[in-house]
Amino acid sequence: MECMNVMISARTTSFAVKPPHGLLSFQHSLNPIPQKSAVFKLTQTPNYSSFKRSSFLHIRSQQLDESTTVSETKVPEGDVLKVKEWEVSMFHNEVAASQGIKIRRRPPTGPPLHYVGPFEFRLQNEGNTPRNILEEIVWNKDVEVSQMKEKRSLVALKKQLDNAPPTRDFIGALKEANKRTGFPGLIAEVKKASPSRGVLREDFDPVQIAKAYEKGGAACLSVLTDQKFFQGSFENLEAIKSSGVQCPLLCKEFVIDAWQLFYARVKGADAILLIAAVLPDLDIKYMIKICKLLGLTALVEVHDEREMDRVLDIEGIELVGINNRDLGTFKVDISNTKKLLEGERGQKIRDKGITVVGESGLFTPADIAYVQEAGVKAVLVGESIVKQNDPSIGIAQLFGKDISS
Ligand SMILES: O=P(O)(O)OC[C@@H](O)[C@@H](O)c1c[nH]c2ccccc12
């Protein structure tokens, strides 16, 4: 496998690479500015596959210098895997795009920065800026998960599962609440903040909120575990699990790697979110299987018709969430739930016995009635109830009725 070495002299501040055949050209700044001449290795180029010995690249260096030269070398054995990994992720993006997935799993022009040697290699303006918040979250998660995996191997996680207590029946709890109250079963979300709404509650005590939700009649709880964008944590999940709260718990995470399923299970999750806008079909199929092995319920989330159709073609899915919020733009429209349950699609869902959850943007008894009429048997609610002084009263206000007994 080949790569390119760029020889740079001391105090070179930047260079530009201009491939000959209309391929992507790019500018690269060096920071810190090297004090000695050095070799800058480019193993990850935007067009790696078309980057061949024959397509000689022109280097233009503003500062200097005849001493900036390009050569091609064999990649050392150890790096071959890294380059392969990067190439595989490029294919992953292509497969995902063919299924209508708009976000890219990783920055397309290079792997996360920690892969690259002494100087950062980053294309400016060419794809390494996330296009929307979901993409930013996923890119961040990719780095986060690879760091977490280094600390806890899958083998270690599996060992911990040997003595783990069984999971609680998430769908059973929703159905039971639906029967008991006549309303959709409530998944109440322990949510401190979100990128779209900022901090929802300053005095945030996750266990206290969870207990209030349970007292108010919630069937299940959803606990956000993403730290960076939602100010959630796995500590919150663990604390709620060991607090005596009996409701089954959904780990609200951005899952991109099967390792996270094992981790969530170890941390006390009974169910886990899988987002169709993030995961290609093959990943969903694979993760559904692992969830079954782990006793986790998968809540598969969709936002539009195409995602719903993809998910309906996958075997073994029992719980589907319709998110009324577009995770790319934050726009909320509760008629989305209705739209996705109409006609043949709705019939297919009923035939398959899938339980549908209406998610996001539900504030009033009229909202609940609207999504119930559309066909949901459960709802997922955060903002409107977490903001109330007493979240259990928030639940009664949301349904227009005390549903606690
Ligand atoms: O606070 P709301 O509008 O009631 O929404 C809750 C829940 O649906 C929302 O937090 C959510 C739905 N799907 C997600 C995926 C990731 C993060 C968050 C979410």
The ligand as a Tripos MOL2 file, in Angstrom:
@<TRIPOS>MOLECULE
LIG
   19    20     1     0     0
SMALL
NO_CHARGES

@<TRIPOS>ATOM
      1 O1        -38.1610   16.7300   25.2150 O.co2     1 LIG1
      2 P1        -39.1560   16.1840   24.2490 P.3       1 LIG1
      3 O2        -39.4800   17.1120   23.1210 O.co2     1 LIG1
      4 O3        -40.3920   15.7150   24.9530 O.co2     1 LIG1
      5 O4        -38.4860   14.9040   23.5620 O.3       1 LIG1
      6 C1        -38.1570   13.7460   24.2880 C.3       1 LIG1
      7 C2        -37.4330   12.7390   23.3930 C.3       1 LIG1
      8 O5        -38.3300   12.3100   22.4130 O.3       1 LIG1
      9 C3        -36.2010   13.3520   22.7440 C.3       1 LIG1
     10 O6        -35.3380   13.7010   23.7610 O.3       1 LIG1
     11 C4        -35.5120   12.4260   21.7710 C.ar      1 LIG1
     12 C5        -36.0840   11.6000   20.8950 C.ar      1 LIG1
     13 N1        -35.1710   10.9240   20.1600 N.ar      1 LIG1
     14 C6        -33.9510   11.3220   20.5660 C.ar      1 LIG1
     15 C7        -32.6740   10.9100   20.1310 C.ar      1 LIG1
     16 C8        -31.6190   11.4740   20.7510 C.ar      1 LIG1
     17 C9        -31.7380   12.4250   21.7310 C.ar      1 LIG1
     18 C10       -32.9930   12.8350   22.1750 C.ar      1 LIG1
     19 C11       -34.1090   12.2880   21.5820 C.ar      1 LIG1
@<TRIPOS>BOND
     1     1     2 2
     2     2     3 1
     3     2     4 1
     4     2     5 1
     5     5     6 1
     6     6     7 1
     7     7     8 1
     8     7     9 1
     9     9    10 1
    10     9    11 1
    11    11    12 ar
    12    11    19 ar
    13    12    13 ar
    14    13    14 ar
    15    14    15 ar
    16    14    19 ar
    17    15    16 ar
    18    16    17 ar
    19    17    18 ar
    20    18    19 ar
@<TRIPOS>SUBSTRUCTURE
     1 LIG1         1 GROUP 0 **** ****
